[in-house]
């Protein structure tokens, strides 16, 4: 099983963000990807660089103006406010009106929260993270059974026209849209501890992409505003959304039970290809987790995903700097490789 990664993804270097009334150290650090990359090398996974597919496939799921804004946003901010941190702080709320011509107003317009501070290397990192997702999908379209995209920064919270929760470009949605050029029905299974709210938003009214998100109950836990079990899609997409909520403190058996509901729904949908939004932050010792998935639980998930027999793009999402991050990545990916070989 191949892995896709580009070192330019390490160039986004946020130091802090504003949460619950205070500045906090930013948990989405380049070290996350470095630890997983080094694990891949140790376990002899071939790592290849993505090709450059341009910004067209990104704009296929995101507002083109939103994509273009990020290309020079950091430089524009620095020109206007060289001594101030580029953290978005002006947000319009419900989408009436229009973005201003000011970088300060635009940054707030295109960002739902303060979680994506701009850094000098942000554009490079998010662009190549998206290209990694596209390369992963391309390999699957070309016939590889399963490919792992080490995407960093993550993407599944990014809406079609706004950043959210450490995410700028929705890598899983970009991969799913790419797979649709080869497969009639595609499913996205999001197993990050946070709602895949951006992916839900992007495909909510479409019937050709089934989105199943397994996550901690958003009534009490970020991302808060989307991911409730009565949300099932709308229009042509009615019934093509499935949210599986977990109570804080849920153990491995509970998590796997709900996970299997998702697998059954994907089979019933008739998916021809699969995108996994691979969050490793369900681990009990992850600094952002409120559930308790064990390493054995990650291995079980990996095996049962492989047993579906679908062409599969694994897209890295969360998983932060807790003690077991690298180990859980190793457990999941080696179990996937072994299941494919067996």
C-alpha positions, 0 to 999 in steps of 0.5 A: 500500500502506497502513501502520498505526501509532500514536505511542503505540507509542513510549512503551515506553522500556527502558534496559537488560536483563540478558544473559550475566551483565551489564547491557547497553543495551536494543536495542529502542528507540523510534528503530527505529519512528521511523526506519521511520515517517520512511522511510514518509513520505519514500516517500509510503506512507499512514500510518493509525492503528488503531482500538481493537478492545479486549483481546478479540482479544488474549485470543484468543491469550493467557491473559486473566490474562496480558493483564490483569497488564500493565495496571497492573504498572508502577504496582504495582511502583512502589508496592512498590519505588519506587527499584528497576528493574522488571526481572523476575528470579524465574522459575518454570521449568516451569509448575507452581504458580501466580502469587503475589499479589506483583507481584514474583512475578507479573512473574517468572511472566509473563516468561521472561527479563529482556528486557522491563523495565517502563516507565511507557508499556509498557502503552500501547505494547504495547496499541497495537502489538497494535491496529496488528496487528489493524487491519492484519488487518482491512484485509486482511479487507476486501479490501486485498491487502497492508497493513503494520503498523509494530508496535513493540514486536515480538511474535513471541517472546511465548508464550500466557502469558509474555513473551520476547525483547523481546515482550509480545503476539504481534502476528503471532499476533493478526493470524493469529487475526483473519484466521481469521475470514475465511479458512479456512487462514492461514499465518505466515511468520517471516523474522526472524533469531530463531525465531518461538518464541511464534508456534510455541508458540501454534499448535503443536497447530492445523492451521488455521494453518501456521507457518514460521519461517526463523531462525538455528539455536537450538542456538547462538543465541537464542531457544534452546529452540524452532525445531528442524527436527524440531519439526513440530507435534503433534495436529491441528497435526502437519505444520503447523509448519516450521522452517528453520534457518540456520547462523551466517554464512549468505549471501544465496543460502543464506538465499533457498534456505531461504526458497523452501522455506517458500514452497513449503510455504505453497503446499502447505498451501493458505493463503488468507491470509498473515501475514509476521513481518517481521524486518529483523535478518537484515541483515549489519550488524544488531547482533544478526545472525549471518547476512548478508542483503543489501538485494537479498535483502530485495527478492527476498523481498518480490517473491516473497512478493507473487507468491504472490498471497495477501492479506497482513498484513506485521507488523514484528518485529525489526531494530535500530539498525544502519546499514541498518535504514531502508534495508532497510525501504525496500527491502522495502516499496517492492519489495512495492509495486512488485510489487503494482502490476506 
